[in-house]
Amino acid sequence: MNDWRQKINVVTKRKSFRYGLPFIILMIGSSFALEQFSQIRYRFSKKAPVNPELMEKFGVNMKKPGEVTLETEYEKIKNLDIDNWTNVRGPRPWEK
């Protein structure tokens, strides 16, 4: 009986047991947690894309896919005066 206790004490005092075992448990536990998160990701990614008719029913006007391009957005931004501006703080929810 006393021999077993000595062996357990020797094993628990080793650095590989004190630092390695928690690390291994963390790695195995995190793989299970990552599996759960990825299940959620793939479950919700299979949803249908946004339908413009449905969005108009909710009051959102969507632009046609070809209407917004990188070039048109660049033309809008190119004409802005970015050198002269003032920093205006927006209202906080409790200030309304």
ROBA-519546 format. One line per field, with one value per atom (N, C-alpha, C): residue number from 0; atom name; z, y, x. Coordinates in steps of 0.05 Angstrom, whole numbers, plus 5000, padded with zeros to 4 digits. Example, Ala and Ser with C-alpha at 12.3 -4.5 7.8 and 13.67 -1.06 7.14 Angstrom:
% ROBA-519546
k: c(0  0  0  1  1  1)
a: c(N  CA  C  N  CA  C)
pz: c(5156  5156  5156  5142  5143  5157)
py: c(4886  4910  4934  4955  4979  5001)
px: c(5264  5246  5264  5257  5273  5258)
//
This chain:
% ROBA-519546
k: c(0  0  0  1  1  1  2  2  2  3  3  3  4  4  4  5  5  5  6  6  6  7  7  7  8  8  8  9  9  9  10  10  10  11  11  11  12  12  12  13  13  13  14  14  14  15  15  15  16  16  16  17  17  17  18  18  18  19  19  19  20  20  20  21  21  21  22  22  22  23  23  23  24  24  24  25  25  25  26  26  26  27  27  27  28  28  28  29  29  29  30  30  30  31  31  31  32  32  32  33  33  33  34  34  34  35  35  35  36  36  36  37  37  37  38  38  38  39  39  39  40  40  40  41  41  41  42  42  42  43  43  43  44  44  44  45  45  45  46  46  46  47  47  47  48  48  48  49  49  49  50  50  50  51  51  51  52  52  52  53  53  53  54  54  54  55  55  55  56  56  56  57  57  57  58  58  58  59  59  59  60  60  60  61  61  61  62  62  62  63  63  63  64  64  64  65  65  65  66  66  66  67  67  67  68  68  68  69  69  69  70  70  70  71  71  71  72  72  72  73  73  73  74  74  74  75  75  75  76  76  76  77  77  77  78  78  78  79  79  79  80  80  80  81  81  81  82  82  82  83  83  83  84  84  84  85  85  85  86  86  86  87  87  87  88  88  88  89  89  89  90  90  90  91  91  91  92  92  92  93  93  93  94  94  94  95  95  95)
a: c(N  CA  C  N  CA  C  N  CA  C  N  CA  C  N  CA  C  N  CA  C  N  CA  C  N  CA  C  N  CA  C  N  CA  C  N  CA  C  N  CA  C  N  CA  C  N  CA  C  N  CA  C  N  CA  C  N  CA  C  N  CA  C  N  CA  C  N  CA  C  N  CA  C  N  CA  C  N  CA  C  N  CA  C  N  CA  C  N  CA  C  N  CA  C  N  CA  C  N  CA  C  N  CA  C  N  CA  C  N  CA  C  N  CA  C  N  CA  C  N  CA  C  N  CA  C  N  CA  C  N  CA  C  N  CA  C  N  CA  C  N  CA  C  N  CA  C  N  CA  C  N  CA  C  N  CA  C  N  CA  C  N  CA  C  N  CA  C  N  CA  C  N  CA  C  N  CA  C  N  CA  C  N  CA  C  N  CA  C  N  CA  C  N  CA  C  N  CA  C  N  CA  C  N  CA  C  N  CA  C  N  CA  C  N  CA  C  N  CA  C  N  CA  C  N  CA  C  N  CA  C  N  CA  C  N  CA  C  N  CA  C  N  CA  C  N  CA  C  N  CA  C  N  CA  C  N  CA  C  N  CA  C  N  CA  C  N  CA  C  N  CA  C  N  CA  C  N  CA  C  N  CA  C  N  CA  C  N  CA  C  N  CA  C  N  CA  C  N  CA  C  N  CA  C  N  CA  C  N  CA  C  N  CA  C  N  CA  C  N  CA  C  N  CA  C  N  CA  C  N  CA  C  N  CA  C)
pz: c(5000  5000  5000  5017  5019  4994  4981  4957  4934  4932  4912  4917  4941  4947  4939  4944  4936  4906  4891  4862  4851  4863  4855  4861  4884  4891  4872  4864  4845  4818  4809  4783  4783  4804  4805  4808  4817  4820  4795  4775  4749  4734  4720  4705  4681  4669  4647  4655  4679  4689  4696  4710  4719  4697  4676  4654  4629  4624  4599  4599  4620  4622  4618  4632  4627  4598  4586  4558  4540  4544  4527  4531  4555  4560  4546  4547  4533  4503  4491  4463  4455  4470  4463  4468  4490  4496  4475  4466  4447  4420  4413  4388  4389  4412  4414  4413  4426  4425  4397  4382  4355  4337  4343  4327  4331  4355  4360  4345  4346  4333  4303  4292  4263  4254  4271  4265  4263  4281  4280  4255  4248  4224  4199  4196  4171  4171  4195  4196  4186  4194  4186  4159  4148  4122  4099  4105  4084  4078  4090  4086  4058  4047  4020  4020  3996  3994  3997  4001  4006  3980  3983  3960  3959  3937  3936  3941  3931  3935  3965  3978  4007  4023  4015  4029  4024  4000  3995  4013  4018  4036  4064  4072  4099  4098  4074  4072  4065  4056  4048  4018  4006  3977  3970  3956  3948  3920  3915  3888  3871  3845  3828  3830  3825  3829  3812  3788  3771  3776  3792  3797  3815  3834  3852  3845  3835  3828  3842  3840  3852  3839  3813  3798  3806  3808  3815  3844  3862  3889  3890  3874  3872  3862  3842  3831  3852  3869  3891  3911  3918  3939  3928  3902  3890  3892  3891  3892  3920  3941  3968  3976  3992  4003  4029  4029  4054  4070  4060  4074  4094  4089  4107  4118  4143  4156  4186  4200  4229  4241  4263  4277  4294  4287  4301  4316  4342  4358  4355  4351  4348  4375  4375  4401  4413  4438  4453  4457  4461  4464  4487  4508  4531  4527  4506  4501  4482  4472  4452  4466)
py: c(4976  5000  5025  5025  5048  5050  5028  5028  5042  5038  5051  5082  5090  5118  5132  5118  5129  5132  5112  5113  5135  5139  5161  5188  5191  5216  5222  5201  5205  5214  5202  5209  5237  5245  5271  5294  5288  5309  5314  5298  5302  5325  5340  5363  5354  5331  5322  5316  5307  5302  5328  5346  5371  5390  5391  5410  5397  5373  5359  5348  5337  5325  5347  5370  5390  5400  5401  5410  5390  5365  5344  5345  5348  5350  5375  5397  5421  5417  5404  5399  5380  5360  5341  5355  5369  5383  5405  5419  5440  5429  5405  5393  5387  5378  5373  5399  5420  5446  5457  5454  5464  5449  5424  5408  5419  5427  5438  5465  5482  5508  5505  5486  5482  5470  5454  5444  5467  5486  5509  5525  5528  5544  5531  5505  5492  5489  5487  5485  5510  5533  5558  5568  5557  5566  5554  5535  5522  5537  5560  5575  5587  5592  5603  5632  5641  5669  5689  5714  5734  5738  5737  5741  5771  5785  5814  5818  5801  5804  5802  5784  5780  5804  5816  5839  5864  5866  5889  5887  5863  5859  5869  5868  5878  5907  5920  5948  5954  5935  5940  5939  5961  5963  5955  5932  5922  5932  5937  5945  5919  5923  5900  5892  5866  5857  5872  5880  5894  5924  5934  5963  5973  5957  5965  5949  5964  5952  5968  5957  5970  5996  5997  6022  6044  6038  6059  6069  6052  6060  6077  6070  6086  6114  6116  6143  6160  6148  6163  6173  6156  6163  6182  6181  6198  6227  6234  6261  6273  6257  6266  6282  6303  6319  6307  6290  6277  6292  6315  6331  6350  6359  6378  6365  6357  6345  6350  6346  6349  6324  6317  6293  6299  6288  6293  6268  6271  6249  6243  6218  6210  6209  6211  6211  6182  6181  6155  6148  6122  6114  6128  6134  6147  6178  6189  6218  6225  6206  6211  6222)
px: c(5017  5000  5017  5038  5055  5072  5078  5094  5079  5053  5037  5036  5034  5033  5060  5082  5107  5109  5100  5101  5083  5060  5042  5054  5067  5080  5103  5118  5141  5130  5109  5097  5086  5071  5059  5079  5103  5123  5138  5136  5150  5138  5156  5147  5130  5136  5121  5092  5088  5061  5047  5061  5049  5042  5059  5055  5045  5054  5048  5019  5011  4984  4962  4963  4943  4944  4968  4970  4956  4961  4948  4918  4908  4880  4868  4882  4873  4871  4891  4891  4867  4863  4841  4814  4811  4786  4780  4801  4796  4788  4797  4788  4758  4749  4720  4704  4714  4701  4701  4723  4725  4705  4701  4682  4654  4646  4620  4616  4637  4635  4633  4648  4647  4620  4608  4581  4561  4563  4545  4550  4575  4582  4570  4574  4564  4534  4522  4493  4480  4490  4478  4488  4509  4519  4503  4486  4470  4444  4441  4417  4417  4393  4390  4400  4410  4419  4395  4401  4381  4365  4339  4321  4312  4316  4309  4279  4262  4233  4226  4238  4233  4243  4266  4277  4260  4248  4230  4206  4197  4174  4180  4206  4214  4222  4221  4227  4256  4271  4299  4301  4311  4314  4342  4344  4370  4377  4402  4411  4416  4415  4420  4449  4455  4483  4504  4497  4516  4518  4500  4498  4521  4529  4550  4576  4595  4621  4643  4667  4690  4696  4692  4698  4678  4652  4633  4637  4644  4650  4675  4695  4720  4714  4697  4689  4676  4659  4646  4667  4685  4705  4726  4732  4753  4745  4720  4711  4709  4713  4711  4736  4732  4754  4762  4783  4790  4811  4820  4840  4827  4803  4790  4765  4766  4743  4745  4723  4722  4711  4722  4713  4689  4666  4641  4633  4629  4622  4592  4585  4558  4544  4517  4503  4503  4506  4504  4475  4469  4441  4427  4442  4429  4426  4438  4436  4413  4399  4378  4353)
//
